[in-house]
Amino acid sequence: MQNKRILDPAFEKAVALQTDVFESAVWTHWLKATTIANSALSDSLKESGFDSEYVNQSIQMLLKSSTEDLIEAQLAEERLETPYWAALMLRCSGSDLHLFTELCLSEFEKERELGVALLLGDVCERFSDQCLSTVLKMLPGERSDSVIIQIAYALRKFNFQNRAMYLKSYINSPSVALREAIAFSLAKLDEELSSELLIELASDDALSVRRWAVFGLAHNNSDSRSVRQALVSALEEDDKSIVQDAVFGLAHRQDAIAVGLIARQLESGEITLPILEAIFEFPQPIFAELLNNLKSEVLDEHKPLVEQAIDCCNSGV
């Protein structure tokens, strides 16, 4: 397929350089607003030779382009999250669904990956059953890790409650990215098989996989000896985010171990959002005293939350 480029590559590069990881969000905002507002970004782009009028014209080009042309331009790109992808994610007609479904059935891996990714956009709000049916039919015969990753994201997006059964065969995949996607997909799913899989992934060799697995266990409502043991084991991690998620998970289950863990965290003089969330889950009078001692060191924007936590601990609610 030949590249049918819609935007000036130099302009795309300028936006990417200025916005870094927020590039896709910026394009989505522009496309929904249909115009660029005055901002530090617009000032930076003007310095690069692209004024507001040029940006607005580019946005209009994306909005007026056909879905077929956007797909063609996107398939010529090396990465998924581009301006063309952002524009396609807002397309939601029946004919758009048909085109996205055709991509999912393609013999080419890149087209199938894009097709599934696009089913997570606005089109799934109107055609959720059809989108779910498409990805479920794809999964048994799919061999591409990149496509299965998108399917895992899709099953979470569609809130498909039986996704653990469909994804369990991939948790030992050699692909770290795929195991991470499985852990992400299963997070917050209150289902026994999901918890069993997350427990296994919580001891994965890859840190990124363990992060999502422990997060998922901490925030779901499954409660068993094996779940609690996995959370206790996660306390031994060097990664602070994993440890704090584990503390939250134990507090969420009102495990007595959490009281000492939270108290020691506060005694160290460090207040973090995950620890405050853990306090709200399992309020104790001792936490109120420790929080009172730390109030003067808290940033102003966080003080109302700390005050709420103190009230919660004093009232026991």
N, C-alpha and C positions, 0 to 999 in steps of 0.2 A: 504493500500500500504506500503510495507516494505521500509525502508530507504536504498537507494543505494547511499551511500556517495562517492563522488569523491575526495574531498580534506580532508586533515588531519584537524580535528576540532581545534586542538591546533594552527595550522597555520592560520585558518580563524579568530580565536579569537585574535591572535597577530596583524593581519592586522586591525581588527575592533578597537582594543584598541589604535593603533597608528594613525588611520585616522579619528575616530569619525564620524561626519556627512558626511564626504567626501568619505566614504568607497566605495560606489557604483561608484562614478566618478573615483576613483583610479583603480578599477577592469576594468571598461570600457576602460580606457586609456591603461592599460596593455594589454588587449585583442586585442585592435586595433593595438598597437605597436608590439605585440607578444614577447616583451622582457622587462625586467626591467632596467631602466636607473639608474646610480649612483645618489643617492639622500639621503637626511636626512632620508627618510622613509626606504630605503634599508639598511642604516647603523643601524637604530633602529631594523629592522627585523633580521639583522645579530647578533646583541647582544642578541636577543631572540632565537638564534639557527637556523635561517633560512637564509642561504646565497643566493646570487643572482642566483646561479645554481639551488637551490631548488625552488626559486620563478619561474624561467623560466620553470622548469619542470612542475610545477603546472599549469602555464598558458597553456602550451601545452596540458596538460590533459584535460582542459576545452575546448580548441579549437578542440580537436580530439574526444571528447565525442559526442555521437549521441544526437539528439534533444530529443528523448524519454528518454534517461538516465538523461539528464539535467532536464527534467520536473519531473521525478521521484525523483531526489535529491532535487529539489526545493519544491515539495509538502511535503517533510518531515521536512522542515524548519518552524519555527514559524513566521518568518517575511518575507516580500515580497522582499526587496532589499538585495539580497545576491549575492555572486559570480556566482551562477547558473543562477539567474535572469539576471545579467549583460551579461552573455554569451548568454542566450536565446534572449535577446533584439537585438542581432546582427544577429540572424538567419533570413533569408529573402527569402527562396525558396518557391516554390509552395507547396511542401510537408510540410514545416514548417507551412505555412498558414493553411493547412488542419488540422494539429495537434492542432494548437492554436484554431481553430474554434470548433474542437471536445471538447476541454476543456470548451469553452463558452456554449456548449449545455449539459454539464454534469448535473447530478442531485445533485452533491455535490457543496456546496457554495464555498469552497476554490478553487476548480478547475475552476469554472466560474470566480472568481475574478482574478486568475492568467491568464486565457485565455484572458480576456479583457485587462489586463495590458500588455500582450505580443503583442497585436494588436497595441499598441502605439510605438512599437520598429521599427526596420528597415523594417520589413515586410510591414508596412503601406505605405512606400515610393513606393513600387512596386505594392501593391494591395489595394490602398486607397478605391476604390469603394466597394470592397468586405468586407473590414474591417468595413466601415461605415454601410453597409447593415446588417452585423451581429449584431452590437450593437443596432441598431434601432429596429431590430426584437426582441431582448432580453428584452428591457426596459418595454414594457407594462405588461409582466407577471412576472417581477423580483420583489422579496420581500426582498432580502438581502440588507441592507444598504451598506455593504462593496463592493458589486458588483455594486450597483448604483453609488457609489462614483467613481469607476473606469470608468463607462460609462460616467459620467459627465466630467471627465478628457479627455476621448477619444473624445467626441463631440467637445471639444475645440481644441484638437490636430488636428482633421480632419477639423477644421474651418467650421463646419456645421452651416450655418447661421440661421436655424430654431430651434436651440437647446433650446431657451427659452420656446417655446411651449411644447417641450417634458419634460422639467425639472420643469415647474411651479408648478406642483402638489406636489413637494417635499419640497417647501420652508418653510413649517410649520412642517417638520419632527421633532420628538423629538431628533433626532441625531444631535448634534452640528457638528460632522465631516461631515455629509452629507450636512447640510446647508452651511458649509464653502466651500465644494466642488462645490456646486451650484453657490455660489458667485464668486468663482475662475473661473468657467467655463464661466460665463456670462461677466466677466471683458473684457472691450474694445470692446464689441459687440455693434455696432451701429444699434439698433433696438428698437422700442418703447416698446414692451413687456419686453424686457431685462431691459430697464431703469426702468420700473414700478416695476419689481421684485427686482432690486438692491436697489431702494428707500425703499422698505419694509424691505429688509435685512439690510439696513444701520441703522435701529433702533432695530436690533436683540439684545437679551439679552447677547449673547456671543461676547466678544471682537474680537476674531479671525474672526468671520463672518462679523462684522462691518468693520474690516480692509479691507477685500477683497471687500466688497460691495462699500465702499467709494472710494477705489482705482479704481474700475471698473467704477463708475460714473465719477470720475475725468478725466479718460483717454479716455472715449469714446466721440463721437462727438454729442451726443444727447443734445438738449438744449431746456428747457422748464422752466416754473416757478417752477414746482414741483422738477425738477432736481436741480435747483439752491437753492431752499429752503432746500433740503436735504443736500446739501454741506454746506450751512450756519449753519444748525443745527449741522453738524459734527464739526464745529469750537468750540463747547462747550465740546468736548471730552477731557478727561485727557490724552489720549494717543497721544504723539507727532506725531507719524507717520500718524495717522488719520487726525490730524489738518493740517499737511503740505500737505497731499494729497488733502484735501478740498481747501486749498489756491491755489494749482496748478489748481484744477478743475475750480475754479472761474476765475483765470487768463487765463486759456485756453479758457474760454468763454468771456474774456475781460470785466468782470464785474467790475464796479468801486470800489466795496468793496475790491477787491484784492489789489488795490494800497496802501491803508492804512495798510492792514495786512502785506504786504511785507515790507513796509517802517518801521513799528514797529519791525519786525523781524530783519532787518538790524541795526536799532538803538540800539537794545539790544546787538549788537556785535557778533551775531551768524550767520555764513553763512553755509547753508547746501545745499546738491545737489538738493533736491526737491524745495527749495526756488530759487536757480539759474535757475532751469528748469522753474519755474513760471515766473521769470524775462524775460527769452527768449520768453515766450508765450505772455507777455504783457509788453514790454519795456517802461520805463518812464524816463525822464531826472533826476528826483529826485533820482532814484535808482543808476544812475551813480555817483552822488555826494557821496552817502552813501557808495557805494562800494569802491570808491577811498580812503575814510577815513579808510577802513578796510583792504586794500591791504597788509599792513605790517604784519598783524596778520594771514594771510592765509598761509597754508602749501605750500611749493614750487611747489609740483605736481599739486596743484589746481589753481595756479596763472594764467596760460594761459587761463583757463576757465573763471576766474573772469575778465580778460582783454577782452575776447570776449563779456562777458555780458556788460561791460562798453561801448565798441564800439557799441554794439547793442542798448543800451539805448540812446547813443548820436546821433545815426543815425535814431533811431525810427523804425528800421527794425528788 
